[in-house]
């Protein structure tokens, strides 16, 4: 059987339609993101950052966990998280290392500011969802 160029192009063009028509095809779970502001007790921001960095190094399902100093507030920091899904984030809160960081850091936390939940779609420097 010979496949002509026209047949091949028609088959390739039909693939996206066939994928949409598949009734048992499950939509991928969207990634989950959080961006939040945390305020340290006066003069304790660097100590709090050290605790957060230590306690959040190995979290299954975490694609990225960034901690940044607020440039205008010497006691504030921003945490930006990207997870393979919301369930992974929730599960991380039960990890012994995260629980220890929370317990150790709690006395250094003065409060929380803005908090945003996001649905990350990718970007430069972000680990792929498949490799997590």
Secondary structure by P-SEA (a helix, b strand, c coil): ccccaaaaaaaaaaaaaaaaacccccccbbbbbbbbbbbcccccaaaaaaaaaaaccccccccbbbbbcccccccbbbbbbbcccaaaaaaaaacaaaaaaaaaaccccccccbbbbbbccccccccccccc
